[in-house]
Amino acid sequence: MSLSLEREAKSAPVIQLRPEALAVPEAQPPMQIIRRNGTVSRFDATKISVAMTKAFLAVEGHTAAASRRVHEIVEELTAEVVSALSRRMNEGRTFHIEDVQDQVELALMRSEHHKVARAYVLYREERSRQRKEQEAAKTAKRAAEPVIHVAMPDGSRVALDDARLAFIIDEACAGLDGVEAAPVIAETQ
């Protein structure tokens, strides 16, 4: 069983969902998703079907991509997830990405696609671990960079405000022919 759903993504077919299966009343504002980085975007049910298709491909191989059975299962489960989210509308029309993924896991398990649910859970866990490692590396890099301090008129020392420095240099370079702010900022730091 291949758990690398990311590699499967490149060749995963896009499942065409019937609009009536995912219909949300037009009178209400659209559902929205809060991403991990905090941005909010419009809810897109096709992303759920793509994620489930990748999980099925990871378990059943690429031959499952042509299987009508898999397409029907994915369409049905996607409709179940959308329905479950719609039932929770009294809590609001904005959902966190983790809530949606939890609903996908539940739908896979309830429909007794345990191997696919396991692949989906393991993939989520692996991606979570990778994000934590990336964030730790960024934090370590920031901590390793030297901090430049500036002496204030009252004698106190504060860390250099990089954004203010960039603004001042941009302003100073504005209108000068052949002068770009980016190299000046890099050299200054």
Backbone as ProteinMPNN parsed JSONL, in Angstrom:
{"seq_chain_A": "MSLSLEREAKSAPVIQLRPEALAVPEAQPPMQIIRRNGTVSRFDATKISVAMTKAFLAVEGHTAAASRRVHEIVEELTAEVVSALSRRMNEGRTFHIEDVQDQVELALMRSEHHKVARAYVLYREERSRQRKEQEAAKTAKRAAEPVIHVAMPDGSRVALDDARLAFIIDEACAGLDGVEAAPVIAETQ", "coords_chain_A": {"N_chain_A": [[0.851, -1.176, 0.0], [0.708, 2.1, -0.958], [1.498, 5.007, 0.672], [2.032, 7.495, -0.092], [0.365, 9.935, -0.954], [0.731, 12.317, -2.171], [2.367, 11.952, -4.425], [0.61, 10.498, -5.91], [-1.169, 12.405, -6.576], [-0.495, 13.81, -8.87], [-1.261, 12.266, -11.014], [-3.844, 11.694, -10.507], [-7.21, 11.363, -11.405], [-9.707, 13.853, -11.983], [-12.694, 13.857, -10.349], [-15.868, 14.151, -11.648], [-18.467, 15.708, -10.203], [-21.948, 15.424, -9.677], [-23.901, 18.297, -9.817], [-26.334, 18.498, -8.354], [-25.939, 16.746, -6.287], [-24.346, 18.033, -4.522], [-25.582, 20.321, -3.842], [-26.128, 23.469, -2.395], [-28.281, 25.63, -0.796], [-28.92, 28.593, -2.614], [-29.762, 30.977, -1.48], [-28.519, 31.323, 0.921], [-25.394, 32.513, 2.293], [-22.228, 31.493, 0.86], [-20.458, 28.528, 1.996], [-17.441, 28.603, 3.889], [-13.891, 28.04, 4.213], [-11.454, 27.839, 6.725], [-8.144, 28.043, 6.379], [-4.987, 26.456, 7.253], [-3.06, 28.438, 7.491], [-4.516, 30.555, 8.28], [-5.945, 32.029, 6.433], [-9.037, 32.643, 4.727], [-11.125, 30.881, 2.574], [-13.36, 30.166, -0.165], [-15.584, 27.432, 0.134], [-14.992, 24.348, -1.45], [-16.233, 21.602, -2.778], [-15.169, 19.798, -4.59], [-12.529, 19.508, -3.945], [-12.581, 17.829, -1.781], [-13.428, 15.454, -2.979], [-11.236, 14.982, -4.626], [-9.207, 14.536, -2.733], [-10.185, 12.209, -1.485], [-10.181, 10.476, -3.669], [-7.441, 10.284, -4.146], [-6.708, 8.926, -1.819], [-8.028, 6.467, -2.218], [-6.647, 5.643, -4.501], [-4.114, 5.328, -3.425], [-4.466, 3.066, -1.901], [-5.683, 1.136, -3.577], [-4.287, 1.258, -5.941], [-3.308, 2.497, -9.24], [-5.087, 1.471, -11.084], [-7.556, 1.752, -10.025], [-8.323, 4.27, -10.664], [-9.705, 4.284, -13.043], [-11.937, 2.976, -12.386], [-15.361, 2.709, -12.186], [-16.776, 2.13, -9.925], [-15.179, 3.191, -7.825], [-15.366, 5.909, -8.458], [-18.101, 6.338, -8.066], [-18.355, 5.745, -5.334], [-16.714, 7.713, -4.229], [-18.081, 10.02, -5.032], [-20.506, 9.679, -3.67], [-19.612, 9.636, -0.982], [-18.496, 12.17, -0.792], [-20.762, 13.757, -1.05], [-21.99, 13.003, 1.334], [-20.214, 14.105, 3.218], [-20.451, 16.852, 2.64], [-23.135, 17.135, 3.282], [-23.069, 16.531, 6.032], [-21.554, 18.691, 6.942], [-23.293, 20.734, 6.232], [-25.404, 20.24, 7.965], [-24.344, 21.183, 10.264], [-24.557, 23.859, 10.115], [-25.84, 25.66, 11.836], [-23.92, 26.341, 13.626], [-22.391, 28.028, 12.228], [-21.179, 29.223, 9.023], [-18.614, 28.874, 8.345], [-15.847, 26.8, 8.3], [-13.137, 25.08, 9.844], [-10.273, 23.741, 8.215], [-9.403, 21.359, 9.323], [-11.725, 20.364, 10.529], [-13.248, 19.672, 8.305], [-11.633, 17.676, 7.194], [-11.771, 15.828, 9.257], [-14.444, 15.076, 9.009], [-14.307, 13.789, 6.547], [-12.728, 11.571, 7.199], [-14.483, 10.303, 9.025], [-16.638, 9.704, 7.297], [-15.412, 7.887, 5.535], [-14.774, 5.801, 7.319], [-17.307, 5.1, 8.356], [-18.504, 4.105, 6.083], [-17.231, 1.79, 5.844], [-14.758, 1.611, 4.582], [-12.124, 0.953, 5.565], [-9.327, 0.568, 5.123], [-8.759, 2.577, 3.304], [-9.481, 4.792, 4.817], [-7.558, 4.562, 6.794], [-5.207, 5.007, 5.297], [-5.7, 7.64, 4.592], [-5.734, 8.907, 7.125], [-3.1, 8.36, 7.973], [-1.668, 9.741, 6.016], [-2.485, 12.376, 6.565], [-1.358, 12.652, 9.093], [1.373, 12.39, 8.499], [1.773, 14.669, 6.868], [1.222, 16.624, 8.775], [3.348, 16.22, 10.534], [5.466, 16.902, 8.826], [4.88, 19.633, 8.409], [5.295, 20.608, 11.005], [8.033, 20.103, 11.299], [9.061, 21.78, 9.295], [8.281, 24.272, 10.306], [9.734, 24.273, 12.691], [12.304, 24.31, 11.64], [12.294, 26.816, 10.39], [11.978, 28.442, 12.63], [14.336, 27.863, 14.019], [16.166, 28.851, 12.191], [15.541, 31.573, 12.228], [16.248, 32.111, 14.87], [18.966, 31.674, 14.77], [19.908, 33.722, 13.225], [21.673, 36.775, 13.47], [20.717, 39.429, 15.659], [20.171, 42.735, 14.991], [20.772, 45.619, 16.792], [19.547, 48.855, 17.609], [20.556, 51.994, 18.742], [18.663, 54.119, 20.648], [17.597, 57.603, 20.935], [17.357, 58.111, 23.684], [19.194, 56.451, 24.766], [18.512, 53.796, 25.112], [18.403, 50.408, 23.841], [17.064, 48.855, 21.002], [15.646, 46.245, 18.982], [16.345, 46.188, 15.514], [13.947, 47.402, 13.28], [13.023, 45.725, 10.667], [11.08, 46.052, 8.673], [10.519, 48.802, 8.768], [13.045, 49.806, 8.101], [13.27, 48.836, 5.458], [11.173, 50.285, 4.306], [12.095, 52.945, 4.553], [14.425, 52.849, 2.986], [13.319, 52.133, 0.5], [11.81, 54.438, 0.047], [13.881, 56.322, -0.107], [15.179, 55.49, -2.426], [13.312, 55.859, -4.366], [12.475, 57.177, -7.465], [15.082, 57.52, -8.321], [17.279, 56.987, -10.958], [18.424, 53.866, -12.095], [18.815, 52.814, -9.582], [18.049, 50.421, -7.247], [16.046, 49.298, -4.555], [16.192, 46.773, -3.26], [18.885, 45.528, -3.437], [20.268, 47.401, -1.878], [19.032, 47.192, 0.594], [19.667, 44.522, 1.227], [22.473, 44.672, 1.377], [22.758, 46.469, 3.449], [21.784, 45.035, 5.607]], "CA_chain_A": [[0.0, 0.0, 0.0], [1.473, 3.33, -1.072], [0.917, 6.065, 1.473], [2.432, 8.783, -0.632], [-0.755, 10.456, -1.723], [1.196, 13.47, -2.929], [2.802, 11.485, -5.735], [-0.569, 10.042, -6.627], [-1.949, 13.577, -6.961], [-0.156, 14.254, -10.211], [-1.952, 11.484, -12.025], [-5.199, 11.395, -10.055], [-8.234, 11.991, -12.236], [-10.652, 14.694, -11.269], [-14.019, 13.263, -10.391], [-16.916, 15.112, -11.96], [-19.587, 15.498, -9.308], [-23.232, 15.967, -10.125], [-24.196, 19.494, -9.023], [-27.442, 18.305, -7.422], [-25.471, 15.977, -5.136], [-23.639, 18.927, -3.619], [-26.304, 21.593, -3.859], [-26.3, 24.251, -1.183], [-29.237, 26.66, -1.178], [-28.294, 29.832, -3.074], [-30.177, 32.105, -0.66], [-27.575, 31.45, 2.017], [-24.029, 32.809, 1.846], [-21.477, 30.256, 0.644], [-19.633, 28.025, 3.086], [-16.044, 28.999, 3.757], [-12.905, 27.2, 4.895], [-10.3, 28.512, 7.324], [-6.946, 27.246, 6.1], [-4.031, 26.382, 8.365], [-2.325, 29.7, 7.608], [-5.44, 31.56, 8.767], [-6.732, 32.646, 5.376], [-10.369, 32.083, 4.529], [-11.449, 30.744, 1.157], [-14.667, 29.589, -0.456], [-15.659, 25.977, 0.223], [-15.003, 23.694, -2.758], [-16.45, 20.168, -2.531], [-14.344, 18.976, -5.473], [-11.262, 19.224, -3.258], [-12.844, 16.65, -0.951], [-13.439, 14.279, -3.855], [-9.86, 14.741, -5.08], [-8.476, 13.939, -1.605], [-10.641, 10.82, -1.311], [-9.702, 9.706, -4.82], [-6.023, 10.01, -3.884], [-6.634, 7.886, -0.793], [-8.393, 5.201, -2.859], [-5.542, 5.26, -5.384], [-2.998, 4.874, -2.587], [-4.777, 1.727, -1.406], [-6.051, 0.199, -4.637], [-3.425, 1.408, -7.106], [-3.77, 3.369, -10.322], [-6.194, 0.867, -11.828], [-8.793, 2.239, -9.415], [-8.666, 5.555, -11.276], [-10.657, 4.051, -14.122], [-13.042, 2.199, -11.837], [-16.616, 3.435, -11.965], [-17.115, 1.866, -8.527], [-14.476, 4.176, -7.001], [-15.955, 7.221, -8.744], [-19.411, 6.405, -7.42], [-18.127, 5.784, -3.886], [-16.175, 9.038, -3.899], [-19.173, 10.986, -5.201], [-21.44, 9.45, -2.578], [-18.991, 10.054, 0.274], [-18.362, 13.63, -0.831], [-22.097, 14.28, -0.744], [-22.203, 12.785, 2.772], [-19.411, 15.084, 3.953], [-21.102, 18.151, 2.451], [-24.374, 17.073, 4.057], [-22.7, 16.616, 7.452], [-21.16, 20.078, 7.2], [-24.505, 21.547, 6.112], [-26.186, 20.051, 9.196], [-23.685, 21.942, 11.326], [-24.635, 25.265, 9.735], [-26.265, 26.507, 12.943], [-22.695, 26.772, 14.29], [-21.766, 29.01, 11.348], [-20.947, 28.763, 7.655], [-17.167, 28.812, 8.145], [-15.297, 25.616, 8.945], [-11.688, 24.918, 9.788], [-9.882, 22.648, 7.317], [-9.318, 20.132, 10.127], [-13.093, 19.855, 10.707], [-13.638, 19.039, 7.045], [-10.873, 16.437, 7.081], [-12.347, 14.893, 10.227], [-15.675, 14.566, 8.416], [-13.903, 12.841, 5.497], [-12.338, 10.341, 7.904], [-15.696, 9.655, 9.535], [-17.399, 9.144, 6.172], [-14.698, 6.699, 5.057], [-14.895, 4.729, 8.305], [-18.705, 4.669, 8.43], [-18.835, 3.336, 4.88], [-16.421, 0.582, 5.981], [-13.549, 1.654, 3.748], [-11.161, 1.13, 6.635], [-7.966, 0.709, 4.596], [-8.669, 3.912, 2.706], [-9.499, 5.728, 5.946], [-6.242, 4.464, 7.438], [-4.263, 5.703, 4.422], [-6.018, 9.064, 4.704], [-5.276, 9.342, 8.447], [-1.637, 8.335, 7.99], [-1.204, 10.84, 5.163], [-2.683, 13.612, 7.328], [-0.362, 12.671, 10.173], [2.675, 12.643, 7.877], [1.793, 16.085, 6.469], [1.295, 17.397, 10.011], [4.734, 16.099, 11.002], [6.295, 17.699, 7.912], [4.649, 21.06, 8.692], [5.965, 20.916, 12.27], [9.472, 20.138, 11.029], [9.344, 22.998, 8.535], [8.146, 25.411, 11.212], [10.875, 24.218, 13.608], [13.483, 24.754, 10.884], [12.177, 28.266, 10.228], [12.226, 29.048, 13.943], [15.771, 27.723, 14.295], [16.878, 29.763, 11.296], [15.347, 32.926, 12.762], [16.996, 32.226, 16.118], [20.388, 31.669, 14.459], [20.271, 34.985, 12.598], [22.018, 37.784, 14.47], [19.761, 40.51, 15.814], [20.818, 44.046, 14.961], [20.152, 46.544, 17.729], [19.685, 50.273, 17.294], [20.563, 52.85, 19.934], [17.65, 55.172, 20.601], [18.095, 58.879, 21.484], [17.414, 58.084, 25.146], [20.248, 55.531, 25.163], [18.047, 52.404, 25.142], [18.68, 49.631, 22.629], [15.926, 48.066, 20.534], [15.932, 45.479, 17.77], [16.094, 46.909, 14.273], [12.668, 47.119, 12.635], [13.356, 45.468, 9.259], [10.041, 46.616, 7.8], [10.733, 50.255, 8.719], [14.277, 50.013, 7.341], [12.946, 48.632, 4.041], [10.343, 51.406, 3.885], [12.948, 54.137, 4.435], [15.305, 52.667, 1.826], [12.447, 52.239, -0.685], [11.485, 55.85, -0.108], [15.093, 57.031, -0.526], [15.547, 55.071, -3.783], [12.233, 56.197, -5.291], [12.756, 58.235, -8.428], [16.491, 57.538, -8.738], [17.535, 56.118, -12.1], [19.439, 52.831, -11.926], [18.971, 52.441, -8.175], [16.996, 49.551, -6.75], [16.068, 49.218, -3.093], [16.496, 45.426, -2.754], [20.311, 45.322, -3.134], [20.685, 48.304, -0.793], [18.522, 46.582, 1.832], [20.47, 43.312, 1.478], [23.819, 45.081, 1.787], [22.637, 47.123, 4.755], [21.632, 44.024, 6.65]], "C_chain_A": [[0.887, 1.226, 0.0], [0.791, 4.43, -0.286], [1.291, 7.434, 0.95], [1.343, 9.313, -1.55], [-0.325, 11.626, -2.591], [1.643, 13.058, -4.325], [1.627, 11.046, -6.579], [-1.335, 11.232, -7.196], [-1.707, 13.979, -8.402], [-0.937, 13.508, -11.28], [-3.394, 11.171, -11.64], [-6.21, 12.102, -10.944], [-9.14, 12.86, -11.377], [-12.026, 14.088, -11.451], [-15.023, 14.377, -10.677], [-18.118, 14.796, -11.086], [-20.848, 16.097, -9.905], [-23.581, 17.148, -9.238], [-25.31, 19.287, -8.013], [-27.014, 17.532, -6.18], [-24.831, 16.883, -4.091], [-24.344, 20.263, -3.469], [-26.411, 22.184, -2.46], [-27.242, 25.375, -1.568], [-28.551, 27.983, -1.481], [-28.641, 31.022, -2.193], [-29.207, 32.356, 0.486], [-26.2, 31.816, 1.478], [-23.236, 31.501, 1.716], [-20.688, 29.836, 1.892], [-18.19, 28.445, 2.81], [-15.168, 28.087, 4.597], [-11.81, 28.097, 5.469], [-9.113, 27.59, 7.128], [-5.996, 27.292, 7.296], [-3.27, 27.684, 8.566], [-3.233, 30.849, 8.039], [-6.279, 32.234, 7.695], [-8.067, 31.92, 5.232], [-10.641, 32.027, 3.035], [-12.807, 30.068, 1.011], [-14.576, 28.065, -0.409], [-15.771, 25.387, -1.183], [-15.067, 22.185, -2.536], [-15.592, 19.299, -3.433], [-12.996, 18.653, -4.829], [-11.408, 18.01, -2.336], [-12.792, 15.402, -1.819], [-12.041, 13.958, -4.363], [-9.061, 14.056, -3.969], [-8.887, 12.482, -1.391], [-10.18, 9.945, -2.467], [-8.24, 9.339, -4.624], [-5.864, 8.901, -2.848], [-6.993, 6.526, -1.379], [-7.266, 4.722, -3.769], [-4.352, 4.736, -4.587], [-3.218, 3.443, -2.116], [-4.95, 0.737, -2.543], [-5.192, 0.303, -5.884], [-4.076, 2.241, -8.196], [-4.901, 2.77, -11.139], [-7.538, 1.335, -11.283], [-9.239, 3.563, -10.035], [-9.712, 5.398, -12.367], [-11.913, 3.331, -13.64], [-14.267, 3.077, -11.584], [-17.06, 3.283, -10.515], [-16.475, 2.92, -7.623], [-15.072, 5.565, -7.211], [-17.294, 7.387, -8.035], [-19.275, 6.504, -5.903], [-17.665, 7.176, -3.473], [-17.277, 10.095, -3.998], [-20.162, 10.891, -4.037], [-20.873, 9.95, -1.248], [-18.802, 11.568, 0.333], [-19.688, 14.285, -0.497], [-22.408, 14.117, 0.741], [-21.448, 13.816, 3.601], [-20.051, 16.468, 3.849], [-22.387, 18.215, 3.268], [-24.089, 17.212, 5.555], [-22.302, 18.039, 7.822], [-22.383, 20.99, 7.159], [-25.374, 21.43, 7.361], [-25.617, 20.869, 10.342], [-23.748, 23.445, 11.063], [-25.063, 26.173, 10.883], [-25.067, 27.01, 13.744], [-21.966, 27.826, 13.464], [-21.49, 28.391, 9.996], [-19.458, 28.682, 7.341], [-16.624, 27.652, 8.971], [-13.776, 25.636, 8.844], [-11.375, 23.702, 8.919], [-9.82, 21.324, 8.072], [-10.701, 19.516, 10.35], [-13.567, 19.12, 9.455], [-12.923, 17.702, 6.902], [-11.362, 15.393, 8.078], [-13.627, 14.27, 9.678], [-15.373, 13.552, 7.308], [-13.513, 11.514, 6.133], [-13.564, 9.577, 8.399], [-16.493, 9.004, 8.413], [-16.735, 7.88, 5.645], [-14.864, 5.53, 6.026], [-16.322, 4.195, 8.382], [-19.105, 3.829, 7.227], [-17.989, 2.069, 4.786], [-15.289, 0.479, 4.961], [-12.373, 1.925, 4.692], [-9.73, 1.304, 6.146], [-7.754, 2.093, 4.002], [-8.645, 4.972, 3.805], [-8.149, 5.733, 6.649], [-5.189, 5.198, 6.616], [-4.459, 7.214, 4.53], [-5.503, 9.627, 6.027], [-3.748, 9.395, 8.493], [-1.049, 9.458, 7.143], [-1.352, 12.174, 5.894], [-1.634, 13.748, 8.422], [1.034, 12.985, 9.628], [2.805, 14.11, 7.475], [1.9, 16.99, 7.699], [2.722, 17.389, 10.56], [5.662, 16.945, 10.135], [6.119, 19.189, 8.171], [5.348, 21.471, 9.978], [7.472, 21.009, 12.081], [9.86, 21.401, 10.278], [9.274, 24.229, 9.434], [9.307, 25.444, 12.197], [12.145, 24.689, 12.912], [13.459, 26.263, 10.681], [12.494, 28.984, 11.531], [13.709, 28.993, 14.284], [16.581, 28.683, 13.437], [16.766, 31.196, 11.804], [16.168, 33.132, 14.021], [18.493, 32.312, 15.858], [20.839, 32.982, 13.818], [20.606, 36.007, 13.673], [20.96, 38.897, 14.485], [20.533, 41.821, 15.861], [20.046, 44.957, 15.908], [20.466, 47.974, 17.319], [19.64, 51.047, 18.6], [19.563, 53.976, 19.723], [18.216, 56.458, 21.206], [18.194, 58.898, 23.01], [18.459, 57.101, 25.674], [19.81, 54.074, 25.219], [18.353, 51.731, 23.812], [17.442, 48.808, 22.289], [16.345, 47.338, 19.265], [15.548, 46.31, 16.554], [14.766, 46.455, 13.678], [12.942, 46.981, 11.14], [12.34, 46.082, 8.305], [10.218, 48.124, 7.67], [11.981, 50.578, 7.919], [13.998, 49.885, 5.843], [12.11, 49.786, 3.507], [11.184, 52.65, 3.64], [13.852, 54.023, 3.208], [14.505, 52.752, 0.529], [12.141, 53.692, -0.987], [12.688, 56.637, -0.625], [15.466, 56.704, -1.969], [14.501, 55.47, -4.823], [12.644, 57.359, -6.183], [14.208, 58.319, -8.873], [16.698, 56.543, -9.868], [18.647, 55.135, -11.779], [19.666, 52.403, -10.49], [17.767, 51.609, -7.76], [17.158, 49.379, -5.251], [16.549, 47.86, -2.585], [17.988, 45.2, -2.489], [20.808, 46.19, -2.004], [20.254, 47.725, 0.548], [19.381, 45.376, 2.198], [21.862, 43.698, 1.993], [23.809, 45.732, 3.165], [22.554, 46.085, 5.865], [22.864, 43.146, 6.724]], "O_chain_A": [[1.737, 1.372, 0.878], [-0.369, 4.753, -0.545], [0.882, 8.443, 1.526], [1.402, 9.152, -2.769], [-0.937, 11.9, -3.623], [1.332, 13.739, -5.302], [1.632, 11.196, -7.801], [-2.064, 11.094, -8.179], [-2.624, 14.441, -9.081], [-1.239, 14.064, -12.336], [-4.089, 10.46, -12.366], [-6.085, 13.298, -11.206], [-9.307, 12.613, -10.183], [-12.465, 13.836, -12.573], [-15.016, 15.417, -10.019], [-18.72, 13.73, -11.218], [-20.813, 17.143, -10.553], [-23.559, 17.016, -8.014], [-25.25, 19.843, -6.916], [-27.65, 17.644, -5.132], [-24.782, 16.538, -2.91], [-23.743, 21.234, -3.009], [-26.735, 21.5, -1.489], [-27.018, 26.025, -2.59], [-27.707, 28.445, -0.713], [-27.885, 31.992, -2.158], [-29.09, 33.484, 0.967], [-25.866, 31.477, 0.343], [-23.544, 30.518, 2.389], [-20.308, 30.665, 2.719], [-17.779, 28.617, 1.662], [-15.622, 27.452, 5.549], [-11.306, 28.994, 4.794], [-9.088, 26.479, 7.657], [-6.187, 28.073, 8.228], [-2.875, 28.003, 9.687], [-2.78, 31.988, 8.154], [-7.233, 32.942, 8.017], [-8.198, 30.745, 5.573], [-10.416, 33.0, 2.316], [-13.326, 29.475, 1.957], [-13.593, 27.483, -0.868], [-16.551, 25.868, -2.005], [-14.075, 21.565, -2.153], [-15.306, 18.156, -3.076], [-12.391, 17.627, -5.142], [-10.455, 17.256, -2.142], [-12.181, 14.404, -1.439], [-11.693, 12.787, -4.517], [-8.323, 13.106, -4.231], [-8.04, 11.624, -1.144], [-9.825, 8.785, -2.259], [-7.84, 8.21, -4.905], [-4.993, 8.04, -2.979], [-6.336, 5.531, -1.072], [-6.963, 3.53, -3.807], [-3.664, 3.813, -5.022], [-2.258, 2.69, -1.95], [-4.428, -0.376, -2.486], [-5.357, -0.497, -6.805], [-5.236, 2.637, -8.092], [-5.611, 3.504, -11.827], [-8.542, 1.316, -11.995], [-10.41, 3.93, -9.936], [-10.521, 6.3, -12.584], [-12.843, 3.107, -14.415], [-14.199, 4.065, -10.853], [-17.651, 4.199, -9.943], [-17.144, 3.482, -6.756], [-15.261, 6.313, -6.252], [-17.584, 8.443, -7.475], [-20.001, 7.264, -5.262], [-18.155, 7.745, -2.498], [-17.382, 10.966, -3.135], [-20.595, 11.907, -3.493], [-21.573, 10.61, -0.48], [-18.937, 12.172, 1.397], [-19.734, 15.259, 0.255], [-23.023, 14.996, 1.343], [-21.982, 14.341, 4.578], [-20.177, 17.174, 4.849], [-22.686, 19.242, 3.878], [-24.796, 17.933, 6.259], [-22.667, 18.535, 8.888], [-22.495, 21.917, 7.962], [-26.008, 22.401, 7.772], [-26.333, 21.209, 11.284], [-23.057, 24.218, 11.726], [-24.688, 27.345, 10.906], [-25.182, 28.0, 14.466], [-21.023, 28.449, 13.95], [-21.559, 27.172, 9.839], [-19.08, 28.448, 6.193], [-16.897, 27.532, 10.165], [-13.21, 26.146, 7.878], [-12.143, 22.74, 8.899], [-10.151, 20.278, 7.514], [-10.842, 18.293, 10.361], [-14.208, 18.073, 9.544], [-13.54, 16.705, 6.528], [-11.365, 14.2, 7.774], [-13.869, 13.077, 9.86], [-16.099, 12.57, 7.149], [-13.92, 10.453, 5.661], [-13.67, 8.364, 8.218], [-16.971, 7.879, 8.56], [-17.419, 6.903, 5.341], [-15.072, 4.395, 5.599], [-16.531, 2.985, 8.464], [-19.951, 2.941, 7.339], [-18.022, 1.363, 3.779], [-14.917, -0.616, 4.538], [-11.724, 2.97, 4.628], [-8.988, 2.114, 6.702], [-6.699, 2.702, 4.177], [-7.88, 5.934, 3.731], [-7.656, 6.787, 7.051], [-4.368, 5.929, 7.17], [-3.49, 7.972, 4.556], [-4.903, 10.701, 6.052], [-3.172, 10.361, 8.993], [-0.042, 10.058, 7.518], [-0.449, 13.01, 5.849], [-1.091, 14.829, 8.646], [1.783, 13.755, 10.23], [3.841, 14.727, 7.719], [2.592, 18.007, 7.663], [3.238, 18.419, 10.994], [6.546, 17.628, 10.653], [7.097, 19.937, 8.158], [5.929, 22.554, 10.051], [8.117, 21.895, 12.642], [10.875, 22.025, 10.59], [10.113, 25.125, 9.334], [9.818, 26.519, 12.512], [12.967, 25.381, 13.512], [14.496, 26.919, 10.789], [13.187, 30.001, 11.541], [14.272, 29.968, 14.782], [17.565, 29.261, 13.899], [17.745, 31.943, 11.816], [16.728, 34.209, 14.225], [19.22, 32.943, 16.625], [22.022, 33.318, 13.863], [19.904, 36.101, 14.68], [20.392, 39.248, 13.451], [21.439, 41.99, 16.676], [18.821, 45.054, 15.834], [21.523, 48.257, 16.755], [18.795, 50.792, 19.458], [19.625, 54.696, 18.726], [19.218, 56.408, 21.92], [19.021, 59.619, 23.569], [18.598, 56.933, 26.886], [20.657, 53.192, 25.361], [18.539, 52.395, 22.792], [16.85, 48.156, 23.149], [17.27, 47.754, 18.567], [14.556, 47.039, 16.568], [14.498, 45.257, 13.587], [13.076, 47.976, 10.429], [12.709, 46.58, 7.241], [10.082, 48.668, 6.574], [11.982, 51.527, 7.135], [14.434, 50.721, 5.051], [12.315, 50.222, 2.374], [11.006, 53.334, 2.632], [14.025, 54.995, 2.472], [14.953, 53.371, -0.436], [12.206, 54.125, -2.138], [12.541, 57.513, -1.478], [16.015, 57.556, -2.668], [14.77, 55.425, -6.024], [13.104, 58.395, -5.703], [14.528, 59.133, -9.739], [16.327, 55.376, -9.742], [19.691, 55.52, -11.253], [20.629, 51.689, -10.211], [16.62, 52.033, -7.902], [18.277, 49.321, -4.741], [17.248, 47.802, -1.573], [18.338, 44.721, -1.41], [21.678, 45.772, -1.241], [21.008, 47.759, 1.521], [19.78, 45.225, 3.352], [22.358, 43.1, 2.947], [24.743, 45.563, 3.949], [23.169, 46.231, 6.921], [22.922, 42.232, 7.547]]}, "name": "protein", "num_of_chains": 1, "seq": "MSLSLEREAKSAPVIQLRPEALAVPEAQPPMQIIRRNGTVSRFDATKISVAMTKAFLAVEGHTAAASRRVHEIVEELTAEVVSALSRRMNEGRTFHIEDVQDQVELALMRSEHHKVARAYVLYREERSRQRKEQEAAKTAKRAAEPVIHVAMPDGSRVALDDARLAFIIDEACAGLDGVEAAPVIAETQ"}
